[in-house]
Amino acid sequence: MPPTLTRPYFRANFHLAAVATAALIMIPVASAVLTSDGAAAVPTPSSTASTLAEVARPSIYKQTTAGTWLQGGAVDPTRDRLYLADDQKDDTPSLSVLNLRNGTASTIPLDGETYALDAAVSPVGGTVYVVHNTTNGFVSVVDPDVTYTSTSLPPTVEVGGNPQKVEVGADGRAYVVNLSGDTVSILGRADGADKLNVVQTLSSVVTAGATSAIDNDRNLLFIASEYAKLVTVIDTAANPAAVIGTFPVIDAPTGIGVDPRTGAAVIASSDNNAVSWFSSTNGWATAEIIRSEALGAVDADTLLPLSVDVLRDGTALVVTQVFPSETKSFVSVMPADAGAARTIAVGNLAFWGVLDPQQGGSFYVPNSGNGNVSVIASVTLSATASSVSYGQEAEAKATLVRADGYPITGSIVFTDSANDSLGTATVGASGTATLNLGVKPVGSFPVTATVQTPVEVALSATASATTSKASSGTSVAVTPAALIEGDSASVTVSVAAAHGTVPGGTVTLRNGPTVVGSAPLAAGRATLPLSNLTAGTSQLVAIYSGDENHQASESDGVALSVKARTAAAVVNKATAGVGDKLTINLAGFLPHETINLTLHSDPIELGCVVADEVGSAVFTFALPEVAAGKHTIVAVGASSNRTSSTEILVPEPGTDPGTDPGTDPGTDPGTDPGTDPGTDPGTDPGTDPGTDPGTDPGTDPGTDPGTDPGTDPGTNPGTDPGTNPGTDPGKGLPETGATGVPLGVAIGAFALLLGVGLRVGRRHEERSRNS
């Protein structure tokens, strides 16, 4: 191989140290957030931020020795596959296949010796073409739906010498750029009979140190020769294909691409480490530079821009391979219309980049020195936070989305407004990381989500978790349930809140329109007393004021029913005489009301008394002069008009209304007439009148019939004055005192004694005359 053709085959000139790579390398970064145009993105509430960044680095091999060489390739957007030519150190070339959906890798064995250098996918059916850069060059034609083994390899097609690049046109014809002989071999359509045949060879195409790019929107193929500093343009719509123009460049082209917006050729050069946009107005017979920008740079011996790919929005991605190989290669991200480049570090000895042709497609950079692939995608981070009521746990969410729709994994760190960490959450299969923030007080709580991994993604977005006051419910309970006027009651006000939180604050109790009182809540409850309840029915309503975390609320009305007491008047004795002192116990009236008392039936105002705090009173009075018989004492409340009455009996005059009206007339009322009725006529004329003073007229009952039979007819008021001296001694007369002997009995006894004395005197006188 001529020395001038060795530059693309970097593996021949450098020995790599062994590098061990994980299945997915995650490099945490802390840097300013950059959009695709390099501007810093400022986090905003509930914000979304996007950037173009390396989002993953899936491993194709876990390299243990030097010599694993991932080369050029292509994406099959229909089957979600990335194909990469793999130039193995043991001279067994293969085609590496990366499943873009799950990151798993597989290998398709290829025929021939080493030097599998580039691969392309046909838009017609997905056939894969792999060029083998050997003197007798050939192409492996891989059917994507066939399983190949070491004994059943993909078919091959011989092309020109040292084929280096392959492109597939919109119609399915494959274009192989051969370094030796300055030719382009064209294979037949992938769905036609000439699929395995070279149907055309374009000669006199300068291909020394060539790189290429195809524009299937405009059906143009660009081949840039590094050594000749010449670009050839081929019409791929023509059949046969034809060269339509060439134009020279000042700086040696080492990578070329096409701006899909304008069709401009975008060419990178190692001579000036810059990228330039070329445009033509005459069908590429000539071209002029319309824009030029410096590429990114690192401190290294050699910077070699290898490939140029342009996104649909015009952003250019230039892969720069860096030497010594221990220094990481990088991708320069060029803004679509103007602006300086920013760089994204990738792996070691990066090779040609591979752009997914679909809208939002990612950019894949094979790292030959590491055996893995850097995935550069447009990534959007969205931060959201929950709106909850107090007591509910708040959440912050961050969602990572790749523009191509393929899954993305990683982790998000969440910080508060003071930039203190709240925690880290993993991006799940849905692309979302969720962090539980716990219960937050009422208010707004800003949370910033920052991508911690995947590789090299520096994005932040801010959202605000909002906690509103929790709703509350207030209830009232009254004990005891049965109440009578004047009673006291206890009212328990309970306030419950949503989500099990315990409200604080104050409750106010209202009985009808009247505020009874207020009390602070303790453990969600407060107790308020009611005293001296008045009769009637009212509505108790409790009003909760709310607190910093709970809404105010008002209870439903609870009926408070208080039965009225029955007015009562009780006199201390049922029978009383005029002037007697009487006491009336009054109850069941309104507290502190005036009670008027009247004696009926001829109304006599007895007076009034004021009830105490429970509606009771005691009234004492002397019974005024009233007629004998039953009387009614009526008590009337001046405020309540409550009425109660009691009866009293006033006896007839002369009766003894006392406690001992005369039921015992004496211990010896006259049943013994005496043993000596006349022997002592005057010494004791009345002390013992005899039990029967008239039954024995004397010792001589008939000798002296009486000379004066009627001169003193009233000295003996009865023939039997002592036989019943007190059978009804109490009628018609008041009680005289504490002896308990009725006055009538005393008078009768005195008359009897007087009669007996007179009689004894007459007898004594008669005896004197007769003697």
MIDO-507866 format. One line per 10 residues: number of its first residue (from 0); for each residue x, y, z of C-alpha. Coordinates in Angstrom, 1 decimal, always signed. Layout:
BEGIN
NUM> X/Y/Z  ...
// end
This chain:
BEGIN
0> +0.0/+0.0/+0.0  +1.5/+3.4/-0.9  +2.5/+5.5/+2.0  +0.3/+8.3/+0.9  -2.7/+6.0/+1.4  -2.0/+5.0/+4.9  -3.5/+7.9/+6.8  -7.0/+6.5/+7.2  -5.7/+3.3/+8.7  -4.6/+4.7/+12.0
10> -4.4/+1.3/+13.6  -1.2/+0.6/+11.6  +0.7/+3.4/+13.2  -0.3/+3.4/+16.9  -0.2/+0.9/+19.7  -3.0/+1.2/+22.2  -2.9/+0.5/+25.9  -5.5/-1.9/+27.0  -8.7/-0.2/+28.1  -11.5/-1.8/+30.2
20> -15.0/-0.4/+29.6  -18.2/-1.0/+31.3  -21.4/-1.8/+29.5  -22.5/+1.8/+30.0  -19.9/+4.4/+31.1  -21.4/+7.1/+33.3  -19.3/+10.2/+33.9  -20.8/+12.7/+36.3  -20.3/+16.3/+35.3  -20.9/+19.6/+36.8
30> -20.9/+22.4/+34.2  -23.1/+25.1/+32.9  -26.2/+24.1/+31.0  -25.8/+24.5/+27.3  -28.3/+24.5/+24.5  -27.4/+23.1/+21.1  -26.2/+26.6/+20.1  -23.9/+26.8/+23.1  -25.9/+29.3/+25.1  -26.3/+28.9/+28.8
40> -29.9/+27.8/+29.8  -31.3/+29.4/+32.9  -33.6/+27.2/+35.0  -37.1/+28.5/+35.3  -40.1/+27.2/+37.2  -41.6/+24.1/+35.7  -39.0/+24.5/+33.0  -37.8/+22.4/+30.1  -34.2/+22.5/+28.9  -32.6/+20.8/+25.9
50> -29.0/+20.2/+24.8  -27.0/+18.0/+22.4  -24.9/+15.8/+24.6  -23.4/+12.4/+25.0  -26.1/+10.4/+26.6  -24.7/+6.9/+26.6  -21.6/+4.9/+25.7  -22.7/+1.3/+25.1  -19.9/-1.2/+24.7  -19.5/-3.2/+21.6
60> -16.6/-5.1/+23.2  -15.0/-5.3/+26.5  -11.5/-4.9/+25.2  -8.7/-6.8/+27.0  -6.0/-6.3/+24.4  -5.1/-3.7/+21.8  -6.6/-4.2/+18.3  -10.3/-3.9/+18.4  -11.1/-1.4/+15.7  -14.6/-0.1/+15.3
70> -14.8/+1.8/+11.9  -17.4/+3.5/+9.8  -21.0/+2.4/+9.7  -24.7/+3.4/+9.3  -28.1/+3.3/+11.0  -31.1/+1.3/+9.8  -33.9/+3.5/+11.2  -36.5/+0.9/+10.3  -34.9/-1.9/+12.4  -33.4/+0.4/+15.1
80> -29.9/-1.0/+14.4  -26.5/+0.6/+14.2  -24.1/-1.3/+12.0  -20.3/-0.7/+12.4  -17.5/-2.3/+10.4  -15.1/-4.0/+12.8  -11.6/-4.6/+11.8  -10.5/-7.2/+14.3  -6.9/-7.7/+15.2  -7.0/-11.4/+14.6
90> -7.8/-10.9/+10.9  -11.4/-12.0/+11.2  -13.5/-9.0/+10.1  -17.0/-8.7/+11.2  -20.0/-6.4/+11.3  -21.0/-5.2/+14.7  -24.7/-4.7/+15.3  -26.0/-2.5/+18.2  -29.7/-2.7/+19.1  -30.6/+1.0/+19.6
100> -33.7/+0.1/+21.6  -31.9/-1.9/+24.4  -28.2/-1.3/+23.8  -27.4/-5.0/+23.3  -24.6/-5.8/+20.8  -24.1/-8.8/+18.4  -21.7/-9.7/+15.6  -22.2/-10.8/+12.0  -19.1/-12.7/+10.7  -17.7/-11.6/+7.4
110> -15.7/-13.2/+4.6  -12.1/-12.4/+3.7  -9.2/-11.1/+5.6  -9.0/-8.0/+7.7  -9.7/-4.4/+6.9  -13.5/-4.1/+7.2  -13.5/-0.3/+7.0  -17.0/+1.2/+6.3  -20.7/+0.2/+6.1  -23.8/+1.7/+4.6
120> -27.5/+0.7/+4.7  -29.7/+0.8/+1.7  -32.9/+2.8/+2.0  -34.4/+0.0/-0.2  -34.9/-3.0/+2.0  -32.2/-2.3/+4.5  -29.4/-4.3/+2.8  -26.0/-3.6/+4.4  -22.8/-3.0/+2.4  -19.4/-3.5/+4.1
130> -16.2/-2.5/+2.2  -13.0/-4.5/+2.8  -10.0/-2.3/+2.2  -7.7/-4.7/+0.5  -5.7/-4.6/-2.7  -8.3/-6.8/-4.3  -11.1/-5.0/-2.8  -14.6/-6.4/-2.2  -17.9/-5.7/-0.6  -19.9/-7.9/+1.8
140> -23.6/-7.7/+1.0  -25.6/-8.5/+4.2  -29.3/-9.3/+4.2  -30.7/-7.8/+7.4  -33.2/-10.6/+7.8  -30.8/-13.5/+7.4  -28.8/-15.2/+10.2  -25.2/-15.8/+9.3  -22.6/-18.1/+10.8  -18.9/-18.8/+10.4
150> -19.8/-21.5/+7.8  -22.5/-19.4/+6.2  -21.1/-16.0/+5.5  -22.7/-13.1/+3.6  -21.9/-13.0/-0.1  -19.3/-10.7/-1.5  -18.8/-8.6/-4.6  -15.4/-7.7/-6.1  -14.9/-3.9/-6.6  -11.8/-1.7/-7.2
160> -8.6/-1.7/-5.2  -8.6/-0.5/-1.6  -12.2/+0.5/-1.3  -12.5/+3.0/+1.6  -16.0/+4.5/+1.6  -19.5/+3.3/+0.6  -22.7/+5.3/+0.1  -26.1/+4.2/-1.0  -28.3/+6.4/-3.2  -32.0/+6.9/-2.9
170> -32.8/+4.4/-5.6  -30.8/+1.7/-3.8  -27.6/+1.7/-5.9  -24.4/+1.4/-3.8  -21.4/+3.6/-4.6  -18.0/+2.3/-3.5  -15.1/+4.7/-3.5  -11.9/+2.9/-4.4  -8.6/+4.6/-3.4  -6.6/+2.7/-5.9
180> -7.3/+3.5/-9.5  -9.4/+6.6/-8.9  -12.6/+4.8/-9.5  -16.1/+4.5/-8.1  -17.8/+1.1/-8.3  -21.6/+1.1/-8.5  -23.6/-2.0/-7.4  -27.1/-2.7/-8.7  -30.2/-2.0/-6.6  -30.6/-4.0/-3.5
190> -34.0/-5.2/-4.6  -33.0/-6.1/-8.1  -31.3/-8.8/-10.0  -28.0/-6.9/-10.0  -27.8/-6.7/-6.3  -24.5/-8.6/-6.3  -23.1/-7.1/-9.5  -21.1/-4.0/-10.3  -23.4/-2.3/-12.8  -21.2/+0.8/-13.5
200> -17.7/+2.0/-12.8  -16.9/+5.7/-12.8  -13.3/+6.3/-13.7  -11.1/+9.4/-13.4  -12.6/+10.3/-10.1  -9.8/+11.6/-7.9  -10.0/+9.4/-4.8  -6.6/+9.7/-3.1  -7.2/+9.9/+0.6  -10.9/+10.3/-0.2
210> -13.8/+10.8/+2.1  -17.4/+11.1/+0.9  -21.0/+12.2/+1.7  -24.3/+11.6/-0.1  -27.3/+14.0/-0.4  -30.2/+11.8/-1.2  -32.6/+14.8/-1.0  -30.8/+16.3/-4.0  -29.3/+13.0/-5.4  -25.7/+14.2/-5.2
220> -22.6/+12.3/-4.1  -19.6/+14.4/-2.9  -16.1/+12.8/-2.9  -13.3/+14.9/-1.4  -9.7/+14.0/-1.9  -7.4/+15.0/+0.9  -4.3/+14.9/-1.1  -5.6/+16.4/-4.3  -7.6/+19.1/-2.4  -10.4/+18.5/-4.9
230> -14.1/+17.7/-4.6  -16.0/+15.7/-7.2  -19.8/+15.9/-7.5  -21.8/+13.0/-9.0  -25.4/+12.9/-10.0  -26.9/+9.8/-8.4  -30.3/+10.3/-10.0  -28.9/+9.8/-13.5  -28.6/+6.2/-14.8  -25.9/+5.7/-15.5
240> -24.5/+8.0/-12.8  -22.4/+10.9/-14.0  -19.9/+13.4/-12.7  -21.4/+16.9/-12.9  -18.6/+19.0/-11.6  -15.5/+19.4/-9.5  -14.2/+22.2/-7.4  -10.9/+22.8/-5.7  -10.4/+23.7/-2.0  -7.5/+25.5/-0.4
250> -7.2/+23.4/+2.7  -7.0/+19.6/+2.5  -10.4/+18.1/+3.1  -10.4/+15.4/+5.8  -14.1/+15.3/+6.3  -17.2/+16.3/+4.3  -21.0/+16.5/+4.9  -24.1/+18.2/+3.4  -26.3/+20.8/+5.0  -29.8/+19.3/+4.5
260> -31.4/+22.7/+4.6  -29.4/+24.3/+1.7  -27.4/+21.5/+0.1  -24.2/+23.3/+0.9  -21.1/+21.1/+1.2  -19.6/+21.4/+4.6  -15.9/+20.5/+4.6  -13.5/+20.1/+7.6  -9.7/+20.4/+7.2  -6.8/+19.5/+9.4
270> -4.7/+22.1/+7.7  -6.5/+25.0/+9.5  -8.6/+23.0/+12.1  -11.7/+24.7/+10.6  -14.9/+23.9/+8.9  -16.2/+25.7/+5.8  -19.6/+25.8/+4.0  -19.3/+25.7/+0.2  -22.2/+26.7/-2.1  -22.5/+26.6/-5.9
280> -24.7/+28.5/-8.3  -23.7/+26.7/-11.5  -24.3/+23.0/-10.7  -21.0/+22.6/-8.9  -18.9/+23.5/-11.8  -17.4/+25.9/-9.3  -18.1/+26.6/-5.6  -17.4/+29.4/-3.1  -17.0/+29.5/+0.7  -20.0/+31.1/+2.4
290> -19.1/+30.5/+6.0  -16.1/+29.3/+7.9  -15.7/+28.5/+11.7  -12.8/+27.3/+13.8  -13.2/+23.8/+15.3  -12.7/+22.8/+18.9  -9.2/+22.1/+20.1  -7.4/+20.3/+22.9  -3.8/+20.3/+23.9  -2.5/+17.4/+21.8
300> +0.1/+16.5/+19.2  -2.3/+16.0/+16.4  -5.9/+17.0/+15.7  -7.5/+15.2/+12.8  -11.0/+16.2/+11.8  -12.3/+12.9/+10.3  -16.0/+13.3/+9.5  -18.7/+15.9/+9.1  -22.4/+15.3/+9.6  -25.1/+18.0/+9.6
310> -28.4/+17.7/+11.5  -31.7/+18.7/+9.9  -31.6/+22.0/+11.9  -28.2/+22.8/+10.3  -26.1/+22.0/+13.4  -22.8/+20.5/+12.2  -21.0/+17.7/+14.1  -17.4/+17.3/+13.3  -15.5/+14.3/+14.8  -11.9/+15.0/+15.6
320> -9.5/+12.2/+16.3  -6.7/+13.1/+18.7  -3.1/+11.9/+19.1  -1.6/+10.6/+21.3  -4.3/+8.1/+21.6  -4.5/+8.4/+25.4  -6.1/+11.8/+24.9  -9.8/+11.6/+24.3  -11.2/+12.5/+20.9  -14.1/+15.0/+20.7
330> -17.0/+16.3/+18.6  -17.2/+19.9/+17.7  -20.8/+21.2/+17.7  -21.2/+24.0/+15.3  -24.3/+26.2/+15.5  -26.5/+26.2/+12.5  -26.0/+29.7/+11.3  -23.3/+31.4/+13.3  -21.3/+31.1/+16.5  -18.4/+29.4/+18.1
340> -18.1/+25.7/+18.4  -18.5/+23.8/+21.7  -17.0/+20.4/+22.2  -18.2/+17.1/+23.6  -15.5/+14.7/+24.7  -15.9/+11.1/+23.5  -13.7/+8.1/+23.6  -10.2/+7.3/+22.4  -9.4/+7.2/+18.7  -12.8/+8.1/+17.5
350> -13.6/+7.2/+13.9  -16.2/+8.4/+11.4  -19.4/+9.6/+13.0  -22.7/+8.0/+12.0  -25.8/+10.1/+11.8  -29.3/+8.5/+12.2  -31.1/+9.9/+9.2  -34.5/+10.1/+10.8  -35.9/+13.3/+12.3  -34.3/+13.9/+15.6
360> -31.8/+11.1/+15.0  -28.9/+10.7/+17.2  -25.2/+10.8/+16.3  -23.0/+7.8/+17.0  -19.2/+7.9/+17.3  -17.3/+4.6/+17.3  -14.4/+4.8/+19.7  -11.9/+2.5/+18.1  -9.6/+2.7/+21.1  -12.2/+1.6/+23.6
370> -14.5/-0.8/+21.7  -17.6/+1.3/+22.6  -19.8/+3.9/+21.0  -20.5/+7.5/+22.2  -24.2/+8.3/+21.7  -24.8/+12.0/+21.1  -28.4/+13.0/+21.2  -30.6/+16.0/+21.6  -31.9/+15.6/+25.1  -34.7/+17.4/+26.8
380> -35.1/+17.6/+30.6  -38.4/+18.6/+32.0  -39.0/+19.2/+35.7  -42.3/+19.1/+37.3  -43.5/+19.1/+40.9  -46.7/+18.2/+42.5  -49.5/+20.4/+43.8  -50.8/+18.8/+47.0  -52.7/+19.8/+50.1  -51.1/+19.8/+53.5
390> -50.5/+16.3/+54.8  -49.9/+14.8/+51.4  -46.4/+13.9/+50.3  -45.0/+16.1/+47.6  -43.1/+14.8/+44.6  -40.6/+16.2/+42.2  -40.2/+14.6/+38.8  -37.6/+15.0/+36.1  -38.1/+13.5/+32.7  -35.4/+12.9/+30.2
400> -36.3/+12.5/+26.6  -34.1/+11.7/+23.6  -35.2/+13.4/+20.4  -35.0/+10.1/+18.5  -37.4/+8.5/+20.9  -34.9/+5.8/+22.0  -34.8/+5.1/+25.8  -32.4/+6.9/+28.0  -31.2/+5.9/+31.5  -29.4/+7.9/+34.2
410> -29.8/+9.7/+37.4  -31.1/+13.1/+38.5  -30.0/+15.0/+41.6  -32.6/+17.3/+43.1  -31.7/+20.4/+45.1  -33.6/+23.1/+47.0  -33.4/+26.8/+46.6  -30.3/+26.9/+48.7  -28.7/+24.3/+46.4  -28.8/+21.7/+49.2
420> -29.3/+18.2/+48.0  -32.7/+16.7/+48.5  -31.8/+13.4/+47.0  -31.0/+11.5/+43.8  -33.4/+9.5/+41.8  -32.9/+7.1/+38.9  -34.4/+7.6/+35.5  -36.6/+4.7/+34.9  -37.7/+2.9/+31.8  -40.3/+5.6/+31.1
430> -37.5/+8.2/+31.2  -38.7/+9.8/+34.5  -37.0/+10.1/+37.8  -39.2/+10.7/+40.8  -38.2/+12.0/+44.3  -40.5/+11.9/+47.3  -40.1/+15.3/+49.0  -42.2/+14.3/+52.0  -44.8/+16.5/+53.7  -44.1/+20.2/+53.1
440> -45.7/+23.2/+54.9  -48.1/+25.3/+53.0  -46.4/+27.4/+50.4  -44.2/+27.0/+47.3  -41.1/+24.9/+47.4  -38.7/+25.4/+44.5  -36.8/+22.2/+43.3  -34.1/+22.1/+40.8  -33.4/+18.9/+38.9  -30.0/+18.4/+37.4
450> -28.9/+15.5/+35.2  -26.1/+13.7/+37.0  -25.7/+10.9/+34.5  -25.8/+9.8/+31.6  -22.4/+10.8/+30.2  -21.7/+14.5/+29.7  -25.3/+15.7/+30.0  -25.4/+19.0/+31.8  -29.0/+20.1/+32.1  -31.0/+21.7/+34.9
460> -34.7/+22.6/+35.2  -36.6/+24.0/+38.1  -40.1/+23.4/+39.2  -42.1/+24.5/+42.3  -43.9/+22.0/+44.5  -46.9/+23.7/+45.9  -48.7/+22.8/+49.1  -52.1/+24.3/+49.8  -54.0/+24.3/+53.1  -55.7/+21.0/+53.9
470> -59.5/+21.0/+54.1  -61.0/+20.5/+57.6  -64.3/+19.4/+59.0  -65.8/+20.6/+62.3  -68.3/+18.7/+64.4  -70.0/+19.3/+67.7  -71.1/+16.9/+70.5  -73.1/+17.9/+73.6  -73.1/+16.0/+76.9  -75.4/+15.1/+78.7
480> -77.9/+14.5/+76.0  -81.0/+15.3/+78.1  -81.0/+18.8/+79.6  -83.3/+20.6/+81.9  -83.5/+24.3/+82.4  -80.7/+25.5/+84.6  -78.5/+22.6/+83.9  -74.9/+22.8/+82.7  -73.6/+21.0/+79.6  -70.2/+20.3/+78.1
490> -69.7/+20.9/+74.3  -66.8/+19.1/+72.6  -65.7/+20.6/+69.3  -63.7/+18.3/+67.1  -61.8/+19.4/+64.0  -60.6/+16.7/+61.6  -58.4/+17.4/+58.6  -57.6/+15.6/+55.4  -54.7/+13.2/+55.2  -54.6/+12.6/+59.0
500> -53.0/+15.9/+60.0  -53.9/+17.5/+63.3  -55.3/+21.0/+63.1  -54.4/+23.8/+65.5  -55.9/+27.1/+66.0  -59.1/+28.2/+67.7  -62.7/+27.3/+67.7  -65.6/+29.6/+68.5  -69.0/+28.2/+69.8  -72.2/+30.0/+68.9
510> -75.5/+29.2/+70.5  -78.0/+30.7/+68.0  -76.8/+34.2/+67.4  -74.9/+34.4/+70.7  -71.2/+33.6/+71.0  -70.7/+31.3/+73.9  -67.0/+31.4/+73.9  -63.7/+30.3/+72.2  -61.0/+27.8/+73.0  -57.8/+26.7/+71.5
520> -57.6/+23.2/+69.9  -55.5/+20.6/+71.6  -55.0/+17.4/+69.5  -57.8/+18.6/+67.3  -60.3/+19.1/+70.1  -61.6/+21.8/+72.4  -64.3/+21.7/+75.2  -66.5/+24.6/+76.1  -68.9/+24.7/+79.0  -72.6/+25.8/+78.9
530> -74.2/+26.8/+82.2  -77.6/+28.0/+83.5  -79.3/+26.8/+80.3  -82.6/+28.3/+79.5  -85.5/+26.3/+78.2  -86.0/+26.0/+74.6  -84.4/+24.8/+71.4  -81.4/+26.5/+69.7  -78.7/+25.6/+67.2  -75.1/+25.1/+68.3
540> -72.5/+25.9/+65.6  -68.8/+25.7/+66.0  -66.5/+27.9/+63.8  -62.9/+26.8/+63.3  -60.6/+29.6/+62.5  -58.1/+27.5/+60.5  -54.3/+27.7/+61.0  -51.2/+28.1/+58.8  -51.8/+24.6/+57.3  -55.5/+24.0/+57.5
550> -58.6/+25.7/+56.0  -61.3/+27.2/+58.2  -64.5/+25.3/+58.5  -67.9/+25.5/+60.2  -69.9/+22.7/+61.7  -73.4/+21.8/+60.9  -76.0/+23.1/+63.4  -76.6/+20.8/+66.3  -79.9/+21.2/+68.1  -79.7/+22.1/+71.8
560> -83.0/+21.2/+73.4  -83.5/+22.2/+77.0  -86.7/+21.3/+78.8  -88.3/+23.9/+81.0  -88.6/+23.2/+84.7  -92.2/+23.0/+86.1  -92.8/+25.8/+88.6  -93.5/+24.5/+92.1  -94.7/+26.0/+95.3  -94.7/+24.0/+98.6
570> -95.9/+25.4/+101.9  -94.4/+24.0/+105.1  -97.9/+23.1/+106.7  -101.2/+22.6/+105.2  -103.3/+24.0/+108.1  -102.6/+27.3/+109.7  -104.4/+29.9/+111.7  -104.5/+33.6/+111.3  -101.1/+35.1/+112.2  -99.3/+31.8/+111.9
580> -95.8/+32.0/+110.3  -95.6/+30.1/+107.0  -92.8/+29.2/+104.7  -93.2/+28.5/+100.9  -90.4/+26.8/+99.0  -90.4/+27.9/+95.3  -88.7/+26.2/+92.4  -88.8/+26.0/+88.6  -88.8/+29.7/+87.9  -86.3/+31.7/+85.8
590> -83.0/+32.6/+87.4  -83.2/+35.9/+89.1  -86.7/+36.7/+88.2  -89.2/+38.2/+90.6  -91.9/+35.9/+92.0  -95.1/+37.5/+93.1  -97.3/+35.6/+95.7  -101.0/+36.1/+96.2  -103.5/+34.5/+98.6  -106.8/+33.6/+97.1
600> -109.8/+33.6/+96.8  -110.1/+37.2/+98.0  -106.7/+38.2/+96.5  -104.3/+39.3/+99.2  -100.9/+40.3/+97.9  -98.5/+38.4/+100.2  -95.3/+40.0/+98.6  -92.6/+38.9/+96.3  -89.2/+37.2/+96.3  -86.3/+37.1/+93.7
610> -85.3/+33.7/+92.5  -81.7/+32.6/+92.7  -79.4/+31.5/+89.9  -81.3/+28.2/+89.5  -84.8/+29.7/+89.7  -85.5/+28.8/+93.3  -86.6/+30.9/+96.3  -87.9/+30.7/+99.9  -90.8/+33.0/+100.9  -91.9/+33.4/+104.6
620> -95.0/+35.3/+105.7  -97.6/+35.5/+108.5  -101.0/+34.2/+107.5  -103.2/+37.3/+107.3  -106.8/+37.4/+108.7  -108.9/+35.4/+106.3  -112.1/+33.5/+106.6  -112.0/+29.9/+107.7  -111.7/+27.3/+105.0  -109.4/+26.4/+102.1
630> -107.3/+29.1/+100.5  -104.9/+29.0/+97.6  -101.5/+30.6/+97.5  -100.5/+31.4/+93.9  -96.9/+32.2/+92.9  -96.3/+33.9/+89.5  -93.0/+34.6/+87.8  -92.8/+38.1/+86.7  -90.6/+37.4/+83.7  -91.6/+33.9/+82.7
640> -95.3/+34.1/+83.8  -94.8/+30.6/+85.2  -97.4/+29.8/+87.8  -97.6/+27.4/+90.7  -100.1/+27.2/+93.6  -100.5/+25.4/+96.9  -103.5/+25.2/+99.2  -103.8/+25.9/+102.9  -106.6/+25.2/+105.3  -107.7/+27.9/+107.8
650> -110.0/+26.3/+110.5  -113.2/+27.7/+111.9  -112.9/+30.2/+114.9  -112.5/+28.4/+118.3  -111.0/+25.4/+116.9  -107.6/+24.5/+117.9  -105.5/+24.3/+114.8  -102.5/+23.3/+117.0  -100.7/+20.1/+117.0  -102.6/+18.7/+120.0
660> -106.3/+19.6/+119.6  -107.6/+17.8/+122.7  -107.8/+14.1/+122.0  -106.8/+13.5/+125.7  -109.2/+15.2/+128.1  -107.3/+14.3/+131.3  -106.1/+11.3/+133.3  -109.0/+11.3/+135.7  -112.0/+13.2/+134.3  -114.5/+12.2/+137.2
670> -115.2/+8.5/+137.2  -114.7/+8.3/+141.0  -117.5/+9.9/+143.0  -115.5/+10.0/+146.2  -115.5/+7.8/+149.4  -116.5/+10.6/+151.8  -119.2/+12.7/+150.3  -120.2/+14.8/+153.3  -118.1/+14.3/+156.4  -116.1/+17.4/+155.7
680> -118.4/+19.9/+154.3  -116.1/+22.8/+153.8  -112.5/+22.0/+154.2  -112.2/+21.0/+150.6  -115.2/+22.3/+148.8  -114.0/+21.7/+145.3  -110.9/+19.8/+145.0  -112.7/+16.6/+144.5  -116.2/+17.2/+143.2  -116.9/+13.5/+143.1
690> -117.6/+11.2/+140.4  -121.3/+11.1/+141.0  -122.3/+14.1/+143.1  -125.9/+13.7/+142.6  -126.7/+10.0/+143.0  -126.7/+10.0/+146.8  -128.9/+12.8/+148.3  -127.8/+12.1/+151.9  -128.4/+9.8/+154.8  -131.8/+10.9/+155.3
700> -133.3/+11.1/+151.9  -136.9/+11.7/+152.8  -137.3/+13.2/+156.3  -136.9/+16.7/+154.9  -138.4/+17.1/+151.4  -136.9/+20.5/+151.1  -138.3/+23.8/+152.4  -136.7/+25.7/+149.5  -136.9/+23.5/+146.4  -136.3/+26.2/+143.8
710> -135.0/+29.3/+145.3  -131.6/+28.7/+143.7  -132.3/+26.7/+140.6  -129.0/+27.6/+138.9  -126.6/+26.4/+141.5  -126.7/+23.0/+140.0  -126.6/+23.3/+136.2  -127.2/+19.6/+135.6  -128.3/+16.5/+137.3  -125.2/+14.8/+135.9
720> -122.6/+17.5/+135.5  -119.5/+15.3/+135.6  -120.3/+12.2/+133.7  -118.9/+13.5/+130.4  -116.8/+16.6/+131.2  -114.7/+16.6/+127.9  -115.8/+14.4/+125.0  -115.4/+17.2/+122.5  -113.3/+19.7/+124.4  -111.6/+21.5/+121.4
730> -114.4/+22.8/+119.2  -114.7/+26.5/+118.6  -111.9/+27.7/+120.8  -108.2/+28.4/+120.4  -105.6/+26.5/+122.2  -104.6/+28.1/+125.5  -101.2/+26.8/+126.0  -98.9/+23.9/+126.7  -101.2/+22.0/+129.3  -103.3/+20.6/+126.6
740> -106.6/+20.7/+128.8  -109.5/+22.4/+126.9  -111.0/+25.5/+128.5  -114.5/+24.1/+128.3  -113.5/+21.1/+130.4  -112.1/+23.5/+133.0  -115.2/+25.6/+133.2  -117.5/+22.5/+133.4  -115.4/+21.1/+136.2  -115.5/+24.5/+138.0
750> -119.4/+24.6/+137.7  -119.7/+21.1/+139.0  -117.5/+21.8/+141.9  -119.4/+24.9/+142.7  -122.7/+23.0/+142.7  -121.4/+20.3/+144.9  -120.2/+22.9/+147.4  -123.5/+24.6/+147.6  -125.3/+21.4/+148.1  -123.1/+20.3/+150.9
760> -123.5/+23.7/+152.5  -127.3/+23.5/+152.5  -127.2/+20.1/+154.0  -124.9/+21.3/+156.7  -127.3/+24.2/+157.4  -130.3/+21.9/+157.6  -128.6/+19.6/+160.1  -127.8/+22.6/+162.3  -131.5/+23.7/+162.4  -132.7/+20.3/+163.1
770> -130.4/+19.9/+165.9
// end
